[in-house]
Amino acid sequence: MLRVSIYDDNDSLRETLAMVVEMTDELVLAGSYPDAMQVLETVANDVLDVILMDIEMPQRTGSGKNLTSRAFKAS
């Protein structure tokens, strides 16, 4: 089983992705979040196999561009 976490500010897309993950036998939804700032906290407290993240979210501008790489280094 792969643990998946979703980060997207589009509610409809985030909910659709969550439904797809939940309907797939090999996947477990670890969390679904509306902003990228929660990724560092999540990976520090949970073991994730896959992170689905909108790369154009407002929180990913400036210094936030490295959130994904820092998150994987933290885990």
PyMOL Python script that loads the backbone (N, CA, C, O; Angstrom):
from pymol import cmd

cmd.read_pdbstr("""\
ATOM      1  N   MET A   1       0.837  -1.187   0.000  1.00  0.00           N
ATOM      2  CA  MET A   1       0.000   0.000   0.000  1.00  0.00           C
ATOM      3  C   MET A   1       0.882   1.251   0.000  1.00  0.00           C
ATOM      4  O   MET A   1       1.835   1.361   0.771  1.00  0.00           O
ATOM      5  N   LEU A   2       0.540   2.177  -0.874  1.00  0.00           N
ATOM      6  CA  LEU A   2       1.244   3.452  -0.929  1.00  0.00           C
ATOM      7  C   LEU A   2       0.425   4.517  -0.211  1.00  0.00           C
ATOM      8  O   LEU A   2      -0.778   4.647  -0.436  1.00  0.00           O
ATOM      9  N   ARG A   3       1.091   5.278   0.656  1.00  0.00           N
ATOM     10  CA  ARG A   3       0.432   6.365   1.379  1.00  0.00           C
ATOM     11  C   ARG A   3       0.577   7.644   0.555  1.00  0.00           C
ATOM     12  O   ARG A   3       1.687   8.046   0.206  1.00  0.00           O
ATOM     13  N   VAL A   4      -0.556   8.278   0.249  1.00  0.00           N
ATOM     14  CA  VAL A   4      -0.601   9.447  -0.629  1.00  0.00           C
ATOM     15  C   VAL A   4      -1.133  10.651   0.133  1.00  0.00           C
ATOM     16  O   VAL A   4      -2.106  10.546   0.880  1.00  0.00           O
ATOM     17  N   SER A   5      -0.487  11.798  -0.061  1.00  0.00           N
ATOM     18  CA  SER A   5      -0.950  13.050   0.509  1.00  0.00           C
ATOM     19  C   SER A   5      -1.147  14.045  -0.640  1.00  0.00           C
ATOM     20  O   SER A   5      -0.323  14.122  -1.551  1.00  0.00           O
ATOM     21  N   ILE A   6      -2.247  14.805  -0.588  1.00  0.00           N
ATOM     22  CA  ILE A   6      -2.610  15.721  -1.668  1.00  0.00           C
ATOM     23  C   ILE A   6      -2.590  17.161  -1.158  1.00  0.00           C
ATOM     24  O   ILE A   6      -3.124  17.456  -0.089  1.00  0.00           O
ATOM     25  N   TYR A   7      -1.966  18.056  -1.935  1.00  0.00           N
ATOM     26  CA  TYR A   7      -1.886  19.484  -1.613  1.00  0.00           C
ATOM     27  C   TYR A   7      -2.321  20.266  -2.843  1.00  0.00           C
ATOM     28  O   TYR A   7      -1.617  20.296  -3.852  1.00  0.00           O
ATOM     29  N   ASP A   8      -3.496  20.903  -2.752  1.00  0.00           N
ATOM     30  CA  ASP A   8      -4.005  21.681  -3.881  1.00  0.00           C
ATOM     31  C   ASP A   8      -5.003  22.705  -3.363  1.00  0.00           C
ATOM     32  O   ASP A   8      -5.848  22.373  -2.531  1.00  0.00           O
ATOM     33  N   ASP A   9      -4.921  23.943  -3.840  1.00  0.00           N
ATOM     34  CA  ASP A   9      -5.830  24.983  -3.385  1.00  0.00           C
ATOM     35  C   ASP A   9      -7.176  24.941  -4.109  1.00  0.00           C
ATOM     36  O   ASP A   9      -8.105  25.645  -3.714  1.00  0.00           O
ATOM     37  N   ASN A  10      -7.297  24.134  -5.152  1.00  0.00           N
ATOM     38  CA  ASN A  10      -8.561  23.974  -5.871  1.00  0.00           C
ATOM     39  C   ASN A  10      -9.359  22.867  -5.180  1.00  0.00           C
ATOM     40  O   ASN A  10      -9.030  21.686  -5.292  1.00  0.00           O
ATOM     41  N   ASP A  11     -10.410  23.266  -4.467  1.00  0.00           N
ATOM     42  CA  ASP A  11     -11.199  22.304  -3.682  1.00  0.00           C
ATOM     43  C   ASP A  11     -11.733  21.153  -4.528  1.00  0.00           C
ATOM     44  O   ASP A  11     -11.660  19.993  -4.123  1.00  0.00           O
ATOM     45  N   SER A  12     -12.264  21.475  -5.690  1.00  0.00           N
ATOM     46  CA  SER A  12     -12.862  20.453  -6.551  1.00  0.00           C
ATOM     47  C   SER A  12     -11.821  19.437  -7.018  1.00  0.00           C
ATOM     48  O   SER A  12     -12.065  18.231  -6.979  1.00  0.00           O
ATOM     49  N   LEU A  13     -10.684  19.915  -7.449  1.00  0.00           N
ATOM     50  CA  LEU A  13      -9.622  19.013  -7.911  1.00  0.00           C
ATOM     51  C   LEU A  13      -9.084  18.169  -6.760  1.00  0.00           C
ATOM     52  O   LEU A  13      -8.862  16.968  -6.911  1.00  0.00           O
ATOM     53  N   ARG A  14      -8.877  18.808  -5.605  1.00  0.00           N
ATOM     54  CA  ARG A  14      -8.371  18.090  -4.435  1.00  0.00           C
ATOM     55  C   ARG A  14      -9.338  16.977  -4.017  1.00  0.00           C
ATOM     56  O   ARG A  14      -8.911  15.867  -3.702  1.00  0.00           O
ATOM     57  N   GLU A  15     -10.625  17.276  -4.015  1.00  0.00           N
ATOM     58  CA  GLU A  15     -11.623  16.276  -3.639  1.00  0.00           C
ATOM     59  C   GLU A  15     -11.705  15.146  -4.663  1.00  0.00           C
ATOM     60  O   GLU A  15     -11.888  13.985  -4.296  1.00  0.00           O
ATOM     61  N   THR A  16     -11.571  15.483  -5.947  1.00  0.00           N
ATOM     62  CA  THR A  16     -11.597  14.459  -6.993  1.00  0.00           C
ATOM     63  C   THR A  16     -10.392  13.537  -6.882  1.00  0.00           C
ATOM     64  O   THR A  16     -10.527  12.317  -6.973  1.00  0.00           O
ATOM     65  N   LEU A  17      -9.213  14.118  -6.686  1.00  0.00           N
ATOM     66  CA  LEU A  17      -8.010  13.297  -6.517  1.00  0.00           C
ATOM     67  C   LEU A  17      -8.131  12.409  -5.288  1.00  0.00           C
ATOM     68  O   LEU A  17      -7.727  11.246  -5.320  1.00  0.00           O
ATOM     69  N   ALA A  18      -8.680  12.943  -4.212  1.00  0.00           N
ATOM     70  CA  ALA A  18      -8.860  12.156  -2.991  1.00  0.00           C
ATOM     71  C   ALA A  18      -9.789  10.970  -3.243  1.00  0.00           C
ATOM     72  O   ALA A  18      -9.539   9.869  -2.754  1.00  0.00           O
ATOM     73  N   MET A  19     -10.864  11.196  -4.010  1.00  0.00           N
ATOM     74  CA  MET A  19     -11.786  10.098  -4.323  1.00  0.00           C
ATOM     75  C   MET A  19     -11.094   9.021  -5.150  1.00  0.00           C
ATOM     76  O   MET A  19     -11.304   7.831  -4.915  1.00  0.00           O
ATOM     77  N   VAL A  20     -10.272   9.427  -6.116  1.00  0.00           N
ATOM     78  CA  VAL A  20      -9.551   8.453  -6.948  1.00  0.00           C
ATOM     79  C   VAL A  20      -8.599   7.630  -6.089  1.00  0.00           C
ATOM     80  O   VAL A  20      -8.528   6.409  -6.229  1.00  0.00           O
ATOM     81  N   VAL A  21      -7.874   8.294  -5.208  1.00  0.00           N
ATOM     82  CA  VAL A  21      -6.942   7.588  -4.321  1.00  0.00           C
ATOM     83  C   VAL A  21      -7.712   6.607  -3.436  1.00  0.00           C
ATOM     84  O   VAL A  21      -7.304   5.455  -3.284  1.00  0.00           O
ATOM     85  N   GLU A  22      -8.807   7.052  -2.862  1.00  0.00           N
ATOM     86  CA  GLU A  22      -9.577   6.192  -1.960  1.00  0.00           C
ATOM     87  C   GLU A  22     -10.212   5.004  -2.678  1.00  0.00           C
ATOM     88  O   GLU A  22     -10.448   3.967  -2.057  1.00  0.00           O
ATOM     89  N   MET A  23     -10.490   5.135  -3.965  1.00  0.00           N
ATOM     90  CA  MET A  23     -11.102   4.042  -4.731  1.00  0.00           C
ATOM     91  C   MET A  23     -10.071   3.063  -5.288  1.00  0.00           C
ATOM     92  O   MET A  23     -10.439   2.031  -5.849  1.00  0.00           O
ATOM     93  N   THR A  24      -8.790   3.377  -5.137  1.00  0.00           N
ATOM     94  CA  THR A  24      -7.728   2.528  -5.663  1.00  0.00           C
ATOM     95  C   THR A  24      -7.203   1.637  -4.546  1.00  0.00           C
ATOM     96  O   THR A  24      -6.726   2.130  -3.523  1.00  0.00           O
ATOM     97  N   ASP A  25      -7.291   0.330  -4.743  1.00  0.00           N
ATOM     98  CA  ASP A  25      -6.934  -0.629  -3.698  1.00  0.00           C
ATOM     99  C   ASP A  25      -5.495  -0.498  -3.206  1.00  0.00           C
ATOM    100  O   ASP A  25      -5.227  -0.732  -2.028  1.00  0.00           O
ATOM    101  N   GLU A  26      -4.583  -0.136  -4.068  1.00  0.00           N
ATOM    102  CA  GLU A  26      -3.169  -0.091  -3.706  1.00  0.00           C
ATOM    103  C   GLU A  26      -2.757   1.216  -3.029  1.00  0.00           C
ATOM    104  O   GLU A  26      -1.600   1.374  -2.640  1.00  0.00           O
ATOM    105  N   LEU A  27      -3.707   2.162  -2.885  1.00  0.00           N
ATOM    106  CA  LEU A  27      -3.391   3.473  -2.329  1.00  0.00           C
ATOM    107  C   LEU A  27      -4.188   3.744  -1.057  1.00  0.00           C
ATOM    108  O   LEU A  27      -5.321   3.289  -0.903  1.00  0.00           O
ATOM    109  N   VAL A  28      -3.565   4.499  -0.146  1.00  0.00           N
ATOM    110  CA  VAL A  28      -4.216   4.952   1.081  1.00  0.00           C
ATOM    111  C   VAL A  28      -4.064   6.461   1.142  1.00  0.00           C
ATOM    112  O   VAL A  28      -2.956   6.979   1.004  1.00  0.00           O
ATOM    113  N   LEU A  29      -5.171   7.176   1.348  1.00  0.00           N
ATOM    114  CA  LEU A  29      -5.113   8.632   1.465  1.00  0.00           C
ATOM    115  C   LEU A  29      -4.639   9.002   2.866  1.00  0.00           C
ATOM    116  O   LEU A  29      -5.337   8.766   3.853  1.00  0.00           O
ATOM    117  N   ALA A  30      -3.444   9.584   2.939  1.00  0.00           N
ATOM    118  CA  ALA A  30      -2.882   9.983   4.222  1.00  0.00           C
ATOM    119  C   ALA A  30      -3.382  11.364   4.635  1.00  0.00           C
ATOM    120  O   ALA A  30      -3.420  11.684   5.822  1.00  0.00           O
ATOM    121  N   GLY A  31      -3.768  12.187   3.644  1.00  0.00           N
ATOM    122  CA  GLY A  31      -4.273  13.521   3.944  1.00  0.00           C
ATOM    123  C   GLY A  31      -4.529  14.312   2.688  1.00  0.00           C
ATOM    124  O   GLY A  31      -4.001  14.001   1.620  1.00  0.00           O
ATOM    125  N   SER A  32      -5.347  15.340   2.825  1.00  0.00           N
ATOM    126  CA  SER A  32      -5.700  16.215   1.718  1.00  0.00           C
ATOM    127  C   SER A  32      -5.741  17.633   2.266  1.00  0.00           C
ATOM    128  O   SER A  32      -6.507  17.916   3.187  1.00  0.00           O
ATOM    129  N   TYR A  33      -4.921  18.536   1.707  1.00  0.00           N
ATOM    130  CA  TYR A  33      -4.729  19.855   2.289  1.00  0.00           C
ATOM    131  C   TYR A  33      -4.855  20.967   1.261  1.00  0.00           C
ATOM    132  O   TYR A  33      -4.476  20.781   0.105  1.00  0.00           O
ATOM    133  N   PRO A  34      -5.387  22.133   1.665  1.00  0.00           N
ATOM    134  CA  PRO A  34      -5.595  23.233   0.731  1.00  0.00           C
ATOM    135  C   PRO A  34      -4.383  24.137   0.519  1.00  0.00           C
ATOM    136  O   PRO A  34      -4.439  25.045  -0.310  1.00  0.00           O
ATOM    137  N   ASP A  35      -3.298  23.911   1.241  1.00  0.00           N
ATOM    138  CA  ASP A  35      -2.123  24.759   1.007  1.00  0.00           C
ATOM    139  C   ASP A  35      -0.823  23.983   1.198  1.00  0.00           C
ATOM    140  O   ASP A  35      -0.773  22.984   1.915  1.00  0.00           O
ATOM    141  N   ALA A  36       0.210  24.461   0.546  1.00  0.00           N
ATOM    142  CA  ALA A  36       1.501  23.772   0.538  1.00  0.00           C
ATOM    143  C   ALA A  36       2.270  23.943   1.839  1.00  0.00           C
ATOM    144  O   ALA A  36       3.195  23.175   2.103  1.00  0.00           O
ATOM    145  N   MET A  37       1.921  24.911   2.645  1.00  0.00           N
ATOM    146  CA  MET A  37       2.669  25.155   3.869  1.00  0.00           C
ATOM    147  C   MET A  37       2.562  23.985   4.850  1.00  0.00           C
ATOM    148  O   MET A  37       3.392  23.859   5.750  1.00  0.00           O
ATOM    149  N   GLN A  38       1.565  23.142   4.689  1.00  0.00           N
ATOM    150  CA  GLN A  38       1.386  22.014   5.596  1.00  0.00           C
ATOM    151  C   GLN A  38       2.255  20.817   5.228  1.00  0.00           C
ATOM    152  O   GLN A  38       2.338  19.858   5.996  1.00  0.00           O
ATOM    153  N   VAL A  39       2.906  20.857   4.062  1.00  0.00           N
ATOM    154  CA  VAL A  39       3.667  19.694   3.623  1.00  0.00           C
ATOM    155  C   VAL A  39       4.827  19.386   4.567  1.00  0.00           C
ATOM    156  O   VAL A  39       5.078  18.218   4.867  1.00  0.00           O
ATOM    157  N   LEU A  40       5.530  20.396   5.036  1.00  0.00           N
ATOM    158  CA  LEU A  40       6.670  20.147   5.931  1.00  0.00           C
ATOM    159  C   LEU A  40       6.223  19.529   7.242  1.00  0.00           C
ATOM    160  O   LEU A  40       6.860  18.606   7.749  1.00  0.00           O
ATOM    161  N   GLU A  41       5.125  20.036   7.794  1.00  0.00           N
ATOM    162  CA  GLU A  41       4.603  19.480   9.045  1.00  0.00           C
ATOM    163  C   GLU A  41       4.132  18.042   8.843  1.00  0.00           C
ATOM    164  O   GLU A  41       4.359  17.180   9.692  1.00  0.00           O
ATOM    165  N   THR A  42       3.478  17.794   7.716  1.00  0.00           N
ATOM    166  CA  THR A  42       2.938  16.466   7.449  1.00  0.00           C
ATOM    167  C   THR A  42       4.040  15.429   7.318  1.00  0.00           C
ATOM    168  O   THR A  42       3.954  14.360   7.922  1.00  0.00           O
ATOM    169  N   VAL A  43       5.075  15.726   6.536  1.00  0.00           N
ATOM    170  CA  VAL A  43       6.122  14.720   6.335  1.00  0.00           C
ATOM    171  C   VAL A  43       6.970  14.530   7.584  1.00  0.00           C
ATOM    172  O   VAL A  43       7.602  13.487   7.754  1.00  0.00           O
ATOM    173  N   ALA A  44       6.986  15.521   8.451  1.00  0.00           N
ATOM    174  CA  ALA A  44       7.719  15.365   9.700  1.00  0.00           C
ATOM    175  C   ALA A  44       6.995  14.414  10.654  1.00  0.00           C
ATOM    176  O   ALA A  44       7.617  13.794  11.517  1.00  0.00           O
ATOM    177  N   ASN A  45       5.664  14.305  10.487  1.00  0.00           N
ATOM    178  CA  ASN A  45       4.860  13.497  11.400  1.00  0.00           C
ATOM    179  C   ASN A  45       4.262  12.248  10.777  1.00  0.00           C
ATOM    180  O   ASN A  45       3.565  11.495  11.458  1.00  0.00           O
ATOM    181  N   ASP A  46       4.523  12.010   9.485  1.00  0.00           N
ATOM    182  CA  ASP A  46       3.897  10.887   8.796  1.00  0.00           C
ATOM    183  C   ASP A  46       4.868  10.336   7.753  1.00  0.00           C
ATOM    184  O   ASP A  46       5.709  11.068   7.231  1.00  0.00           O
ATOM    185  N   VAL A  47       4.748   9.068   7.458  1.00  0.00           N
ATOM    186  CA  VAL A  47       5.552   8.445   6.405  1.00  0.00           C
ATOM    187  C   VAL A  47       4.707   8.414   5.141  1.00  0.00           C
ATOM    188  O   VAL A  47       3.677   7.740   5.094  1.00  0.00           O
ATOM    189  N   LEU A  48       5.142   9.144   4.114  1.00  0.00           N
ATOM    190  CA  LEU A  48       4.404   9.228   2.858  1.00  0.00           C
ATOM    191  C   LEU A  48       5.212   8.593   1.744  1.00  0.00           C
ATOM    192  O   LEU A  48       6.441   8.662   1.734  1.00  0.00           O
ATOM    193  N   ASP A  49       4.508   7.970   0.802  1.00  0.00           N
ATOM    194  CA  ASP A  49       5.156   7.410  -0.372  1.00  0.00           C
ATOM    195  C   ASP A  49       5.008   8.329  -1.573  1.00  0.00           C
ATOM    196  O   ASP A  49       5.887   8.386  -2.433  1.00  0.00           O
ATOM    197  N   VAL A  50       3.882   9.054  -1.630  1.00  0.00           N
ATOM    198  CA  VAL A  50       3.586   9.921  -2.771  1.00  0.00           C
ATOM    199  C   VAL A  50       3.019  11.242  -2.266  1.00  0.00           C
ATOM    200  O   VAL A  50       2.162  11.264  -1.383  1.00  0.00           O
ATOM    201  N   ILE A  51       3.507  12.344  -2.837  1.00  0.00           N
ATOM    202  CA  ILE A  51       2.947  13.664  -2.571  1.00  0.00           C
ATOM    203  C   ILE A  51       2.464  14.229  -3.897  1.00  0.00           C
ATOM    204  O   ILE A  51       3.246  14.405  -4.831  1.00  0.00           O
ATOM    205  N   LEU A  52       1.155  14.515  -3.971  1.00  0.00           N
ATOM    206  CA  LEU A  52       0.584  15.173  -5.142  1.00  0.00           C
ATOM    207  C   LEU A  52       0.402  16.638  -4.779  1.00  0.00           C
ATOM    208  O   LEU A  52      -0.367  16.965  -3.875  1.00  0.00           O
ATOM    209  N   MET A  53       1.113  17.532  -5.486  1.00  0.00           N
ATOM    210  CA  MET A  53       1.082  18.938  -5.122  1.00  0.00           C
ATOM    211  C   MET A  53       0.948  19.825  -6.348  1.00  0.00           C
ATOM    212  O   MET A  53       1.655  19.646  -7.341  1.00  0.00           O
ATOM    213  N   ASP A  54       0.039  20.779  -6.270  1.00  0.00           N
ATOM    214  CA  ASP A  54      -0.114  21.813  -7.290  1.00  0.00           C
ATOM    215  C   ASP A  54       1.129  22.697  -7.242  1.00  0.00           C
ATOM    216  O   ASP A  54       1.413  23.307  -6.212  1.00  0.00           O
ATOM    217  N   ILE A  55       1.866  22.770  -8.337  1.00  0.00           N
ATOM    218  CA  ILE A  55       3.115  23.540  -8.331  1.00  0.00           C
ATOM    219  C   ILE A  55       2.876  25.035  -8.511  1.00  0.00           C
ATOM    220  O   ILE A  55       3.829  25.813  -8.466  1.00  0.00           O
ATOM    221  N   GLU A  56       1.635  25.454  -8.712  1.00  0.00           N
ATOM    222  CA  GLU A  56       1.330  26.872  -8.880  1.00  0.00           C
ATOM    223  C   GLU A  56       0.476  27.427  -7.745  1.00  0.00           C
ATOM    224  O   GLU A  56      -0.232  28.417  -7.927  1.00  0.00           O
ATOM    225  N   MET A  57       0.539  26.800  -6.590  1.00  0.00           N
ATOM    226  CA  MET A  57      -0.221  27.303  -5.447  1.00  0.00           C
ATOM    227  C   MET A  57       0.437  28.574  -4.937  1.00  0.00           C
ATOM    228  O   MET A  57       1.656  28.716  -5.027  1.00  0.00           O
ATOM    229  N   PRO A  58      -0.356  29.506  -4.400  1.00  0.00           N
ATOM    230  CA  PRO A  58       0.193  30.774  -3.906  1.00  0.00           C
ATOM    231  C   PRO A  58       1.303  30.599  -2.868  1.00  0.00           C
ATOM    232  O   PRO A  58       2.244  31.391  -2.853  1.00  0.00           O
ATOM    233  N   GLN A  59       1.223  29.602  -2.014  1.00  0.00           N
ATOM    234  CA  GLN A  59       2.222  29.402  -0.964  1.00  0.00           C
ATOM    235  C   GLN A  59       3.551  28.876  -1.497  1.00  0.00           C
ATOM    236  O   GLN A  59       4.514  28.770  -0.738  1.00  0.00           O
ATOM    237  N   ARG A  60       3.623  28.546  -2.776  1.00  0.00           N
ATOM    238  CA  ARG A  60       4.860  27.996  -3.324  1.00  0.00           C
ATOM    239  C   ARG A  60       5.694  29.046  -4.011  1.00  0.00           C
ATOM    240  O   ARG A  60       6.661  28.691  -4.685  1.00  0.00           O
ATOM    241  N   THR A  61       5.380  30.316  -3.881  1.00  0.00           N
ATOM    242  CA  THR A  61       6.165  31.368  -4.508  1.00  0.00           C
ATOM    243  C   THR A  61       7.349  31.719  -3.612  1.00  0.00           C
ATOM    244  O   THR A  61       7.352  31.397  -2.423  1.00  0.00           O
ATOM    245  N   GLY A  62       8.338  32.369  -4.176  1.00  0.00           N
ATOM    246  CA  GLY A  62       9.502  32.803  -3.405  1.00  0.00           C
ATOM    247  C   GLY A  62      10.213  31.657  -2.734  1.00  0.00           C
ATOM    248  O   GLY A  62      10.576  30.680  -3.390  1.00  0.00           O
ATOM    249  N   SER A  63      10.419  31.762  -1.422  1.00  0.00           N
ATOM    250  CA  SER A  63      11.143  30.724  -0.693  1.00  0.00           C
ATOM    251  C   SER A  63      10.358  29.417  -0.621  1.00  0.00           C
ATOM    252  O   SER A  63      10.937  28.373  -0.324  1.00  0.00           O
ATOM    253  N   GLY A  64       9.074  29.454  -0.883  1.00  0.00           N
ATOM    254  CA  GLY A  64       8.252  28.249  -0.840  1.00  0.00           C
ATOM    255  C   GLY A  64       8.505  27.294  -1.987  1.00  0.00           C
ATOM    256  O   GLY A  64       7.995  26.174  -1.965  1.00  0.00           O
ATOM    257  N   LYS A  65       9.275  27.693  -2.989  1.00  0.00           N
ATOM    258  CA  LYS A  65       9.544  26.826  -4.137  1.00  0.00           C
ATOM    259  C   LYS A  65      10.285  25.565  -3.741  1.00  0.00           C
ATOM    260  O   LYS A  65      10.226  24.567  -4.459  1.00  0.00           O
ATOM    261  N   ASN A  66      10.964  25.588  -2.642  1.00  0.00           N
ATOM    262  CA  ASN A  66      11.737  24.425  -2.218  1.00  0.00           C
ATOM    263  C   ASN A  66      10.996  23.541  -1.231  1.00  0.00           C
ATOM    264  O   ASN A  66      11.591  22.634  -0.648  1.00  0.00           O
ATOM    265  N   LEU A  67       9.709  23.789  -1.034  1.00  0.00           N
ATOM    266  CA  LEU A  67       8.955  22.995  -0.056  1.00  0.00           C
ATOM    267  C   LEU A  67       9.014  21.507  -0.342  1.00  0.00           C
ATOM    268  O   LEU A  67       9.216  20.705   0.569  1.00  0.00           O
ATOM    269  N   THR A  68       8.841  21.135  -1.593  1.00  0.00           N
ATOM    270  CA  THR A  68       8.790  19.728  -1.921  1.00  0.00           C
ATOM    271  C   THR A  68      10.128  19.053  -1.663  1.00  0.00           C
ATOM    272  O   THR A  68      10.163  17.985  -1.053  1.00  0.00           O
ATOM    273  N   SER A  69      11.217  19.641  -2.104  1.00  0.00           N
ATOM    274  CA  SER A  69      12.520  19.021  -1.891  1.00  0.00           C
ATOM    275  C   SER A  69      12.875  18.993  -0.413  1.00  0.00           C
ATOM    276  O   SER A  69      13.453  18.010   0.051  1.00  0.00           O
ATOM    277  N   ARG A  70      12.553  20.030   0.337  1.00  0.00           N
ATOM    278  CA  ARG A  70      12.818  20.021   1.778  1.00  0.00           C
ATOM    279  C   ARG A  70      11.971  18.978   2.474  1.00  0.00           C
ATOM    280  O   ARG A  70      12.422  18.348   3.431  1.00  0.00           O
ATOM    281  N   ALA A  71      10.740  18.786   2.002  1.00  0.00           N
ATOM    282  CA  ALA A  71       9.858  17.800   2.616  1.00  0.00           C
ATOM    283  C   ALA A  71      10.432  16.401   2.463  1.00  0.00           C
ATOM    284  O   ALA A  71      10.424  15.623   3.417  1.00  0.00           O
ATOM    285  N   PHE A  72      10.930  16.070   1.281  1.00  0.00           N
ATOM    286  CA  PHE A  72      11.480  14.733   1.077  1.00  0.00           C
ATOM    287  C   PHE A  72      12.791  14.557   1.838  1.00  0.00           C
ATOM    288  O   PHE A  72      13.085  13.451   2.290  1.00  0.00           O
ATOM    289  N   LYS A  73      13.581  15.605   1.989  1.00  0.00           N
ATOM    290  CA  LYS A  73      14.812  15.500   2.767  1.00  0.00           C
ATOM    291  C   LYS A  73      14.503  15.289   4.239  1.00  0.00           C
ATOM    292  O   LYS A  73      15.265  14.641   4.955  1.00  0.00           O
ATOM    293  N   ALA A  74      13.364  15.847   4.693  1.00  0.00           N
ATOM    294  CA  ALA A  74      12.987  15.732   6.105  1.00  0.00           C
ATOM    295  C   ALA A  74      12.493  14.337   6.440  1.00  0.00           C
ATOM    296  O   ALA A  74      12.553  13.921   7.596  1.00  0.00           O
ATOM    297  N   SER A  75      12.005  13.606   5.437  1.00  0.00           N
ATOM    298  CA  SER A  75      11.400  12.304   5.731  1.00  0.00           C
ATOM    299  C   SER A  75      12.357  11.164   5.705  1.00  0.00           C
ATOM    300  O   SER A  75      11.962  10.021   5.937  1.00  0.00           O
TER     301      SER A  75
END
""", "prot")
cmd.dss("prot")
cmd.show_as("cartoon", "prot")
cmd.util.cbc("prot")
cmd.orient("prot")
